[in-house]
Amino acid sequence: MRLASLEAGGRATPAAVLENGDYLRLDLAAAAAGLSGDVRAAFEGEGLAPLIAAGPAALEAAREFAAAAADAARVPAASARLLAPIPRPSKNVFCVGRNYAEHIAEGERAQNIKVGVSDNPVFFTKPPATVIGHGAPAPHFEHVTRKLDYEVELAVIIGRGGRDIPKERAMEHVFGYTIANDLTARDIQRTHGGQFFKGKALDGSCPMGPWIVTADALPDAAATGLRLWVNGEKRQDGNTRDMIFDMPTLIASLSAGLTLEPGDIIATGTPSGVGYAMEPPVFLKHGDVVVCEIDGIGRLETPIRSSGAAMAAA
């Protein structure tokens, strides 16, 4: 099942994405109006986070609503405004660095350094204000960066919380998947000692969407293709099977002594093909359009706009 967050009356409304070719969205909040209790409360919350937290019963109700809802509850794709599936996460987005060997290798060549593969996953985070949805302009803050780069990533949505989650049970905690673009200011990374956070934490630097695909609908998430284009030119073309640390390992490692909660997001790393590793390096600029694609999920499109233009459009 595909689940989206639509903007309606200034609120993020949960919706199901229909399989009819026109990608009509179903307003689950309207469909659930006759229900009571926790399931109804889940559909009345902001975006998909309350629905995810409500557990399997709410997801099953969502499927039933999608199958039986009246036409009046449908929103044509042409008139729908998609938000990020979880428009404002309750905490920072968890991210994984250096999780594809070819990406590590291209970085070593570009910087003439030796990094190698770490013994354990490299984690960092992106603040909630980085998250924007499909089609929303990503601001390019030219006064702080001249080297804005892209990274297509599979993002895991946690459905069941837990701490010290064993690797063999880790995938039981996954609600679903979406696409993330880890936009990165490479020059800020360098001027702040090479650490990840600041260069990856600028407002609007985590486009995400267009929707969540539930785990049962993407059984091959561990071996699915992911690609990225800039202005129609393919830059990245990889497969999640090439992750150094697979999803069970990431979840087990991250949750060691750290409680994961429903709605938490883990971006799992990017394959090779980033702009700073090209010869010569090529960075994003105002007017560029970045398209990320993951098989079984869809496409996430992000126009790049100078910060003033992007903020005016938001």
C-alpha positions as CSV (number, residue, x, y, z in Angstrom):
1,M,0.0,0.0,0.0
2,R,1.1,3.5,-0.7
3,L,0.4,6.2,1.8
4,A,0.8,10.0,1.3
5,S,0.4,13.2,3.2
6,L,-1.7,15.8,1.3
7,E,-2.0,19.5,2.1
8,A,-5.6,20.4,2.9
9,G,-6.7,23.5,4.7
10,G,-3.2,24.1,6.0
11,R,-3.0,20.6,7.5
12,A,-1.3,17.4,6.5
13,T,-4.0,14.9,5.7
14,P,-3.3,11.1,5.5
15,A,-4.2,9.6,2.1
16,A,-4.0,6.4,0.2
17,V,-2.5,6.4,-3.3
18,L,-4.8,4.6,-5.7
19,E,-3.7,2.3,-8.6
20,N,-5.6,3.8,-11.4
21,G,-2.9,5.4,-13.6
22,D,-3.8,8.9,-12.6
23,Y,-2.5,8.4,-9.1
24,L,-5.7,9.6,-7.4
25,R,-5.4,10.1,-3.7
26,L,-7.9,9.0,-1.2
27,D,-8.6,11.2,1.8
28,L,-8.6,8.7,4.6
29,A,-9.6,11.2,7.2
30,A,-12.9,11.7,5.5
31,A,-13.3,8.0,5.0
32,A,-12.8,7.3,8.7
33,A,-15.4,9.9,9.9
34,G,-17.7,7.2,11.2
35,L,-15.2,5.4,13.3
36,S,-14.3,5.9,17.0
37,G,-11.4,5.2,19.3
38,D,-7.7,5.1,18.5
39,V,-8.1,4.2,14.9
40,R,-10.1,7.3,14.1
41,A,-7.8,9.4,16.1
42,A,-4.9,8.1,14.0
43,F,-6.6,9.4,10.8
44,E,-7.4,12.7,12.4
45,G,-3.7,13.5,13.2
46,E,-1.3,15.5,11.2
47,G,0.2,13.5,8.3
48,L,1.0,9.9,8.5
49,A,2.9,9.8,11.8
50,P,-0.2,9.2,14.0
51,L,-1.3,6.5,11.6
52,I,2.0,4.8,11.8
53,A,2.1,5.0,15.6
54,A,-1.4,3.5,15.8
55,G,-0.1,0.1,14.6
56,P,-1.3,-2.7,12.4
57,A,-5.0,-2.2,13.2
58,A,-4.9,1.3,11.8
59,L,-3.0,0.1,8.6
60,E,-5.6,-2.6,8.1
61,A,-8.4,0.0,8.5
62,A,-6.6,2.2,5.9
63,R,-6.7,-0.7,3.4
64,E,-10.4,-1.2,4.0
65,F,-11.1,2.5,3.6
66,A,-9.1,2.6,0.3
67,A,-11.1,-0.3,-1.1
68,A,-14.5,0.9,-0.1
69,A,-14.4,4.7,0.1
70,A,-16.9,6.8,-1.9
71,D,-15.8,8.8,-4.9
72,A,-16.4,12.0,-2.9
73,A,-13.4,11.1,-0.8
74,R,-11.0,11.0,-3.8
75,V,-8.7,13.9,-4.7
76,P,-7.4,14.0,-8.3
77,A,-3.7,14.0,-8.6
78,A,-3.8,17.2,-10.6
79,S,-5.3,19.2,-7.8
80,A,-3.4,17.5,-4.9
81,R,-0.5,19.1,-3.1
82,L,1.9,16.4,-1.8
83,L,3.8,17.1,1.4
84,A,6.6,14.9,2.7
85,P,5.0,11.7,4.1
86,I,6.0,12.9,7.6
87,P,6.1,16.6,7.0
88,R,7.7,17.5,10.3
89,P,9.3,14.5,12.1
90,S,9.2,14.5,15.9
91,K,13.0,14.2,15.9
92,N,16.0,14.5,13.6
93,V,16.2,12.2,10.6
94,F,18.8,9.5,11.2
95,C,21.2,9.1,8.3
96,V,24.0,6.7,7.4
97,G,27.3,7.9,5.8
98,R,29.7,5.9,3.6
99,N,27.4,2.8,3.2
100,Y,28.3,2.0,-0.4
101,A,31.8,1.0,-1.3
102,E,31.8,2.7,-4.7
103,H,30.7,6.0,-3.1
104,I,33.6,5.7,-0.6
105,A,36.0,5.0,-3.5
106,E,34.9,8.0,-5.5
107,G,35.2,10.3,-2.5
108,E,38.8,9.0,-1.9
109,R,39.7,9.8,-5.5
110,A,38.1,13.2,-5.4
111,Q,39.9,14.2,-2.2
112,N,43.1,12.2,-2.7
113,I,42.6,10.6,0.7
114,K,42.2,7.1,2.1
115,V,39.1,6.5,4.2
116,G,38.3,2.8,3.8
117,V,35.3,0.9,5.1
118,S,34.5,1.5,8.8
119,D,33.9,-1.4,11.2
120,N,30.6,0.0,12.2
121,P,27.9,2.2,10.6
122,V,28.6,5.9,10.5
123,F,25.5,7.8,11.7
124,F,24.5,11.5,11.6
125,T,21.2,13.4,11.6
126,K,19.3,16.0,9.7
127,P,17.0,18.4,11.7
128,P,13.2,18.3,11.1
129,A,13.3,21.6,9.2
130,T,15.3,20.0,6.5
131,V,12.3,17.9,5.4
132,I,10.4,19.0,2.3
133,G,8.0,17.1,0.0
134,H,7.8,16.1,-3.6
135,G,7.9,19.1,-6.0
136,A,8.8,21.6,-3.2
137,P,11.7,23.8,-4.1
138,A,14.9,23.2,-2.2
139,P,16.5,26.4,-1.2
140,H,20.1,27.1,-2.3
141,F,21.7,29.4,0.2
142,E,24.3,30.8,-2.0
143,H,25.6,33.1,0.8
144,V,26.7,30.0,2.8
145,T,27.5,27.4,0.1
146,R,28.7,27.2,-3.5
147,K,29.0,23.4,-3.5
148,L,25.4,22.0,-3.0
149,D,25.3,18.3,-3.9
150,Y,22.7,15.5,-4.1
151,E,22.5,12.0,-2.7
152,V,19.6,9.6,-3.5
153,E,18.8,7.2,-0.6
154,L,16.3,4.6,0.5
155,A,14.7,5.8,3.7
156,V,13.3,3.3,6.2
157,I,10.2,4.3,8.3
158,I,10.1,2.7,11.7
159,G,6.7,1.3,12.6
160,R,7.3,-0.4,15.9
161,G,9.5,1.2,18.5
162,G,12.2,-0.4,20.5
163,R,15.7,-0.3,22.0
164,D,18.4,-2.9,21.6
165,I,16.6,-4.4,18.7
166,P,18.2,-7.7,17.7
167,K,19.3,-7.9,14.1
168,E,17.2,-11.0,13.4
169,R,14.0,-9.2,14.5
170,A,14.9,-5.8,13.0
171,M,12.7,-5.9,9.9
172,E,9.7,-6.6,12.1
173,H,10.1,-2.9,13.2
174,V,9.9,-1.5,9.7
175,F,6.6,0.2,8.6
176,G,7.7,1.0,5.1
177,Y,10.0,2.9,2.8
178,T,10.3,6.2,1.0
179,I,12.8,8.2,-1.0
180,A,15.2,10.7,0.5
181,N,17.6,13.2,-1.2
182,D,20.4,14.0,1.2
183,L,21.3,17.4,-0.1
184,T,24.8,18.3,1.1
185,A,26.8,21.5,1.2
186,R,30.3,20.0,0.6
187,D,32.2,23.2,1.3
188,I,30.5,23.6,4.7
189,Q,31.5,20.0,5.5
190,R,35.1,20.8,4.8
191,T,35.2,24.2,6.6
192,H,33.7,22.6,9.8
193,G,36.3,19.9,10.2
194,G,34.9,17.3,7.9
195,Q,32.0,16.4,10.2
196,F,28.6,15.7,8.6
197,F,26.0,17.6,10.5
198,K,26.3,21.3,9.5
199,G,26.8,20.6,5.8
200,K,23.8,18.4,5.7
201,A,21.5,20.4,8.0
202,L,20.5,23.4,6.0
203,D,16.8,24.1,5.8
204,G,15.0,22.2,3.0
205,S,18.0,19.9,2.5
206,C,16.1,16.6,2.9
207,P,13.5,16.3,0.1
208,M,11.4,13.2,0.9
209,G,8.6,11.3,-0.7
210,P,6.5,11.2,-2.8
211,W,4.8,8.7,-0.4
212,I,5.5,5.7,1.9
213,V,5.3,2.2,0.5
214,T,4.4,-0.2,3.2
215,A,6.9,-3.0,3.9
216,D,4.7,-5.8,2.6
217,A,4.4,-4.0,-0.7
218,L,8.2,-3.7,-1.2
219,P,9.5,-7.2,-0.2
220,D,12.7,-6.6,-2.3
221,A,13.8,-3.4,-0.6
222,A,17.1,-5.0,0.2
223,A,17.8,-5.5,-3.6
224,T,16.1,-2.6,-5.4
225,G,17.4,-0.1,-7.8
226,L,17.9,3.6,-7.0
227,R,18.8,6.3,-9.5
228,L,19.1,10.1,-9.7
229,W,19.0,12.6,-12.6
230,V,19.9,16.3,-12.7
231,N,18.2,18.1,-15.6
232,G,17.6,14.8,-17.3
233,E,21.2,13.6,-17.0
234,K,21.6,10.3,-15.1
235,R,24.1,10.8,-12.3
236,Q,23.5,7.9,-9.9
237,D,22.5,4.3,-10.7
238,G,22.9,1.8,-7.8
239,N,21.2,-1.0,-6.0
240,T,20.5,-1.4,-2.3
241,R,22.0,-4.9,-2.4
242,D,25.4,-3.0,-2.4
243,M,25.0,-1.5,1.0
244,I,27.9,-2.3,3.2
245,F,25.7,-2.4,6.3
246,D,22.3,-3.9,5.5
247,M,19.0,-2.6,7.0
248,P,18.9,-5.2,9.8
249,T,22.4,-4.2,10.8
250,L,21.6,-0.5,10.7
251,I,18.5,-0.9,12.8
252,A,20.2,-3.1,15.4
253,S,23.3,-0.8,15.6
254,L,21.3,2.4,15.8
255,S,18.9,1.1,18.5
256,A,21.7,-0.1,20.7
257,G,21.0,1.9,23.9
258,L,18.9,4.3,21.8
259,T,15.1,4.0,21.6
260,L,13.6,4.1,18.2
261,E,10.0,5.3,17.9
262,P,7.2,4.9,15.4
263,G,7.7,7.4,12.6
264,D,11.4,7.6,13.0
265,I,13.2,7.8,9.7
266,I,16.6,6.2,8.7
267,A,18.2,7.3,5.4
268,T,20.4,4.3,4.5
269,G,23.2,5.9,2.4
270,T,23.9,6.8,-1.2
271,P,25.6,5.0,-4.1
272,S,28.3,6.5,-6.3
273,G,27.8,9.3,-8.8
274,V,27.7,12.4,-6.6
275,G,28.6,15.8,-8.1
276,Y,31.7,16.5,-6.1
277,A,33.3,13.3,-7.4
278,M,32.8,14.2,-11.1
279,E,35.7,15.4,-13.2
280,P,35.5,18.4,-12.9
281,P,33.1,18.6,-9.9
282,V,29.6,19.7,-10.8
283,F,27.3,21.2,-8.1
284,L,23.7,22.2,-8.1
285,K,22.6,25.7,-9.0
286,H,19.4,27.7,-9.2
287,G,17.0,26.3,-11.8
288,D,18.3,22.7,-11.7
289,V,15.8,19.9,-11.3
290,V,16.8,16.8,-9.4
291,V,14.8,13.6,-9.8
292,C,15.3,10.6,-7.5
293,E,13.8,7.2,-8.4
294,I,13.7,3.9,-6.4
295,D,12.1,0.8,-8.0
296,G,8.9,-0.1,-6.2
297,I,8.4,3.4,-4.7
298,G,8.3,6.0,-7.4
299,R,10.0,9.3,-8.2
300,L,10.8,12.3,-6.1
301,E,11.3,15.6,-7.9
302,T,13.0,18.6,-6.4
303,P,13.6,22.0,-8.2
304,I,16.6,23.9,-6.9
305,R,15.9,27.6,-6.2
306,S,18.0,30.4,-4.8
307,S,17.0,30.8,-1.1
308,G,14.9,33.9,-1.6
309,A,12.9,32.4,-4.4
310,A,12.5,29.0,-2.6
311,M,11.2,30.7,0.6
312,A,8.8,32.8,-1.3
313,A,7.3,29.7,-3.0
314,A,7.0,27.7,0.3
